[in-house]
Amino acid sequence: MQTLTISLVQGDTRWHDAAANRDYYGALVRRLAGQDSDLVILPETFLSGFTNDTLHQAEGMDGAGVRWLRALAAEIGAVVTGSVVIREDGHNYNRLLWMRPDGHCTQYDKRHLFRMAGEHERYAAGAARPIVEIKGWRALPQVCYDLRFPVWLRNRRNESVAGGMDYDLLVMVANWPEPRRHAWRTLLRARAIENLTCVAAVNRIGRDGNGLDYAGDSVVLDALGQPLAELGRSEQVVTVRLDPAPLLEHRRRFPAWMDADSFSLAP
């Protein structure tokens, strides 16, 4: 595991305007020129806002948004990730794209759909939980409401990998409204502490087309749940360097995984 440079891009997503969002987030990401970021994290549904208007907002994997993301990752020489609304095989997905500079993409379809806003009626849920590698770190990318489900996010011992556990970094992208701000902040810290993992989470700011306000609160946490960066509620692009040594030492000193309950996840 090497030092990992992560950049959080916290912005005010334009409502239902993919072209404007490509311009907006492209300009924010390009502020990172010369910072040698390894991983750039955008919010959930950064091309549209958190929408149920899938008829007009969804695009295919060969659409303009995916092509733009591929070009942007190549331009800045970093993995760029965030979620977009994708239509595939007759279904809509809230799909996180883990776009590498070489154009290869890993995808994660949001598992837990936010029924209080009708997401489960318009989107299909994912079933896979991919773990991706970057500079020797194993990262688990997730989307918003997934944060509330600790069994799905449970980290487990894996002696065959460098960090000794299934994953070393939880990456969370979100459109998490301000009225539930306390839950967002609390659950992120809980997931770091209970899973002996670092966390990098990006939420949007501003007000969306449904009149919902977002407070941001994007953050990078160490495995003790202590903040290494906190972004507040303004537009910001912040870069953090993660040293693996404190994480590995914490796991060695405090091996709570040894007392964890064994289980398996149902499909």
Backbone torsions as a table, in degrees:
resi	resn	phi	psi	omega
1	MET	NA	129.1	178.8
2	GLN	-106.6	167.6	173.1
3	THR	-58.8	133.1	-176.5
4	LEU	-113.6	124.6	-179.2
5	THR	-100.4	116.2	-175.2
6	ILE	-115.1	135.6	175.9
7	SER	-118.4	126.7	177.3
8	LEU	-96.8	128.5	179.8
9	VAL	-115.4	100.6	-177.0
10	GLN	-103.6	113.2	-175.0
11	GLY	-137.3	175.9	-178.8
12	ASP	-101.1	90.0	-175.4
13	THR	-59.1	132.4	178.1
14	ARG	-75.4	135.2	-173.4
15	TRP	-75.4	120.5	173.5
16	HIS	54.6	41.4	-179.8
17	ASP	-140.9	83.2	-174.9
18	ALA	-60.8	-41.9	-178.4
19	ALA	-63.2	-43.4	178.5
20	ALA	-64.0	-38.0	179.0
21	ASN	-69.5	-35.4	174.8
22	ARG	-61.8	-43.3	178.4
23	ASP	-65.4	-45.4	-175.7
24	TYR	-64.9	-54.5	-177.4
25	TYR	-71.8	-30.5	174.4
26	GLY	-59.8	-43.1	179.0
27	ALA	-65.2	-39.3	178.8
28	LEU	-65.8	-43.3	-179.4
29	VAL	-64.9	-36.5	-178.1
30	ARG	-69.2	-12.0	171.6
31	ARG	-63.5	-18.1	-175.6
32	LEU	-83.7	1.4	-179.2
33	ALA	-54.2	128.5	178.6
34	GLY	87.8	-3.4	-179.1
35	GLN	-93.1	-3.4	175.9
36	ASP	56.4	42.1	176.5
37	SER	-65.9	142.3	173.3
38	ASP	-93.9	-32.2	-174.6
39	LEU	-141.2	126.5	177.9
40	VAL	-116.7	125.8	-174.1
41	ILE	-113.7	124.6	175.5
42	LEU	-104.4	168.7	-179.8
43	PRO	-73.6	175.4	169.3
44	GLU	-64.0	144.8	176.8
45	THR	40.2	52.8	-172.8
46	PHE	-73.2	-9.9	177.7
47	LEU	-93.1	-12.4	-172.2
48	SER	-138.9	-20.2	-162.4
49	GLY	82.8	166.8	-177.3
50	PHE	-74.4	99.3	-167.6
51	THR	-119.8	149.5	167.5
52	ASN	-104.3	3.8	177.1
53	ASP	-85.7	64.9	-175.0
54	THR	-69.5	-25.3	-178.9
55	LEU	-57.8	-41.0	-175.4
56	HIS	-101.1	-20.5	-173.4
57	GLN	-99.3	-21.5	-178.2
58	ALA	-75.6	150.9	173.8
59	GLU	-140.0	167.8	178.9
60	GLY	-85.1	172.3	178.7
61	MET	-69.2	-9.8	174.0
62	ASP	-104.1	15.3	-176.0
63	GLY	-81.2	178.1	-175.2
64	ALA	-63.4	-36.4	-177.5
65	GLY	-67.1	-42.5	179.5
66	VAL	-69.0	-40.8	177.2
67	ARG	-61.8	-41.6	178.6
68	TRP	-62.6	-44.1	-178.9
69	LEU	-63.9	-40.0	178.8
70	ARG	-62.6	-43.8	179.8
71	ALA	-66.5	-38.4	-179.5
72	LEU	-66.3	-43.0	178.6
73	ALA	-61.2	-40.6	178.6
74	ALA	-66.7	-39.3	-177.9
75	GLU	-63.4	-43.7	-175.7
76	ILE	-94.3	-7.7	176.8
77	GLY	68.7	37.2	-178.6
78	ALA	-143.2	159.0	167.7
79	VAL	-68.5	134.2	174.4
80	VAL	-121.0	130.7	-177.8
81	THR	-135.8	152.3	178.1
82	GLY	171.7	173.4	-179.0
83	SER	-110.7	152.4	177.8
84	VAL	-137.3	165.3	178.4
85	VAL	-89.1	117.6	-175.7
86	ILE	-119.5	135.8	171.4
87	ARG	-106.0	127.9	-178.2
88	GLU	-150.2	131.7	177.6
89	ASP	51.7	39.3	176.1
90	GLY	80.9	4.5	179.9
91	HIS	-122.2	152.6	173.8
92	ASN	-102.4	140.9	-179.7
93	TYR	-131.1	141.9	166.3
94	ASN	-88.6	94.7	-165.7
95	ARG	-108.9	120.0	171.5
96	LEU	-79.7	132.1	178.5
97	LEU	-111.9	125.2	177.3
98	TRP	-105.3	88.4	-170.4
99	MET	-93.8	118.4	-179.9
100	ARG	-88.0	158.9	-179.4
101	PRO	-61.3	-25.5	179.4
102	ASP	-83.7	3.2	176.9
103	GLY	93.1	-9.8	176.8
104	HIS	-75.9	139.4	-173.3
105	CYS	-130.5	130.4	168.1
106	THR	-100.3	140.2	-178.3
107	GLN	-120.8	147.4	174.5
108	TYR	-132.7	120.7	177.3
109	ASP	-91.4	124.7	-176.4
110	LYS	-48.1	125.0	-175.3
111	ARG	-79.5	-45.9	-174.2
112	HIS	-103.2	114.6	-174.6
113	LEU	-98.7	132.9	-169.8
114	PHE	-76.0	92.3	-173.4
115	ARG	-66.4	-25.4	-179.2
116	MET	-64.6	-16.7	174.3
117	ALA	-114.3	11.2	177.4
118	GLY	76.9	14.3	-178.5
119	GLU	-60.6	-35.5	-177.8
120	HIS	-68.6	-15.8	179.9
121	GLU	-87.1	-17.0	-173.5
122	ARG	-121.4	-12.5	-179.0
123	TYR	-122.3	153.7	172.1
124	ALA	-95.8	143.5	-179.8
125	ALA	-84.7	146.2	174.3
126	GLY	-81.8	165.0	179.7
127	ALA	-123.7	-23.0	-176.9
128	ALA	-88.2	151.3	177.4
129	ARG	-125.3	77.8	-175.5
130	PRO	-70.8	144.8	171.8
131	ILE	-115.8	129.4	-176.3
132	VAL	-113.5	150.2	-179.5
133	GLU	-106.0	139.4	176.7
134	ILE	-149.8	117.2	-179.1
135	LYS	52.6	39.0	178.4
136	GLY	85.1	-10.8	176.3
137	TRP	-85.2	145.5	172.6
138	ARG	-104.9	120.1	-174.6
139	ALA	-112.7	140.2	176.0
140	LEU	-109.6	105.2	179.4
141	PRO	-85.5	134.4	-176.8
142	GLN	-141.5	168.9	-173.5
143	VAL	-130.0	115.3	163.7
144	CYS	45.7	-99.9	-173.7
145	TYR	-59.8	-22.7	175.2
146	ASP	-54.4	-27.7	-176.6
147	LEU	-58.8	-26.1	-176.1
148	ARG	-81.7	1.0	-171.8
149	PHE	-120.7	89.1	-171.6
150	PRO	-67.3	-26.5	177.9
151	VAL	-66.3	-43.3	178.7
152	TRP	-61.3	-33.2	-176.3
153	LEU	-95.4	1.5	-173.7
154	ARG	-59.8	129.6	176.4
155	ASN	-89.0	143.9	-177.8
156	ARG	-132.9	157.3	179.4
157	ARG	-62.3	134.9	176.7
158	ASN	-145.0	93.1	-174.0
159	GLU	-71.4	-9.9	-177.5
160	SER	-83.8	-5.5	-177.8
161	VAL	-118.3	161.9	-171.1
162	ALA	-59.5	-42.2	-176.7
163	GLY	-80.1	-8.8	176.6
164	GLY	80.6	1.1	178.8
165	MET	-139.9	167.2	-177.6
166	ASP	-54.2	-43.9	179.5
167	TYR	-144.3	159.1	-175.7
168	ASP	-114.7	-16.3	-175.8
169	LEU	-144.1	122.1	171.7
170	LEU	-92.4	121.2	178.5
171	VAL	-107.2	120.9	-175.6
172	MET	-123.7	123.4	174.8
173	VAL	-111.8	143.5	-168.9
174	ALA	-152.8	156.9	158.8
175	ASN	-123.0	82.1	-171.5
176	TRP	-105.7	110.1	-171.9
177	PRO	-64.4	152.9	-176.1
178	GLU	-59.1	-36.1	179.7
179	PRO	-58.9	-23.4	178.1
180	ARG	-107.0	27.3	-178.5
181	ARG	-58.3	-40.9	-178.6
182	HIS	-62.2	-40.0	178.8
183	ALA	-64.6	-43.0	178.4
184	TRP	-56.8	-51.5	-177.3
185	ARG	-66.0	-40.3	-177.4
186	THR	-70.2	-46.1	-176.2
187	LEU	-67.6	-35.3	176.8
188	LEU	-60.5	-43.3	179.6
189	ARG	-68.0	-39.2	178.1
190	ALA	-62.5	-42.9	-179.1
191	ARG	-65.0	-36.3	177.0
192	ALA	-64.4	-49.0	-174.1
193	ILE	-66.2	-48.4	-173.8
194	GLU	-72.3	-24.9	-177.3
195	ASN	-102.5	3.5	179.4
196	LEU	51.0	49.9	-174.9
197	THR	-139.5	155.6	169.6
198	CYS	-79.1	158.2	-179.2
199	VAL	-133.8	134.8	170.3
200	ALA	-127.0	118.2	-172.6
201	ALA	-131.3	134.2	179.5
202	VAL	-124.7	124.6	175.8
203	ASN	-117.4	155.9	178.4
204	ARG	-82.6	172.5	172.9
205	ILE	-122.6	178.8	173.3
206	GLY	87.7	-164.0	-179.9
207	ARG	-122.2	135.4	-179.1
208	ASP	-94.5	-178.5	-177.0
209	GLY	-70.1	-11.3	174.7
210	ASN	-93.4	4.0	-179.9
211	GLY	80.8	14.6	178.9
212	LEU	-90.2	136.3	178.5
213	ASP	-98.0	148.7	-177.9
214	TYR	-129.1	133.0	-173.4
215	ALA	-98.9	2.6	-179.3
216	GLY	74.9	-104.6	-178.4
217	ASP	60.9	30.5	172.5
218	SER	-61.6	150.7	-168.7
219	VAL	-158.5	153.2	164.2
220	VAL	-118.9	127.7	-177.8
221	LEU	-119.5	147.3	170.3
222	ASP	-85.5	-178.3	-174.1
223	ALA	-73.5	-5.9	173.2
224	LEU	-94.0	-0.2	-177.3
225	GLY	81.7	10.2	179.8
226	GLN	-86.7	136.9	-176.7
227	PRO	-74.1	133.7	170.3
228	LEU	-97.9	-21.6	173.3
229	ALA	-157.8	138.3	175.3
230	GLU	-132.9	129.4	-169.8
231	LEU	-100.2	-11.0	179.8
232	GLY	68.2	-146.6	-171.3
233	ARG	-115.9	10.0	-178.7
234	SER	-102.4	163.4	173.5
235	GLU	-62.8	124.8	-178.7
236	GLN	-150.1	150.5	169.1
237	VAL	-125.9	113.3	-171.7
238	VAL	-126.6	137.5	-179.3
239	THR	-115.3	135.5	-179.1
240	VAL	-130.2	140.0	175.5
241	ARG	-105.9	124.3	-178.4
242	LEU	-100.8	117.6	175.0
243	ASP	-89.2	126.7	-178.6
244	PRO	-71.7	-19.6	-173.2
245	ALA	-59.0	-47.4	178.8
246	PRO	-62.1	-36.7	178.3
247	LEU	-63.1	-49.3	-177.8
248	LEU	-65.6	-36.7	178.5
249	GLU	-68.3	-39.2	177.3
250	HIS	-62.3	-42.4	178.4
251	ARG	-63.9	-34.4	179.0
252	ARG	-71.3	-43.2	-176.5
253	ARG	-75.0	-30.9	-172.4
254	PHE	-129.9	70.7	-173.0
255	PRO	-80.7	63.4	-179.4
256	ALA	-60.3	-23.9	178.7
257	TRP	-58.1	-23.8	-178.5
258	MET	-67.8	-22.0	-177.9
259	ASP	-108.3	9.7	-177.3
260	ALA	-74.8	152.5	177.0
261	ASP	-80.5	137.6	176.9
262	SER	-79.9	147.7	179.7
263	PHE	-165.0	169.4	172.6
264	SER	-132.7	152.1	-179.1
265	LEU	-91.1	132.8	175.3
266	ALA	-74.1	148.4	179.4
267	PRO	-67.7	NA	NA
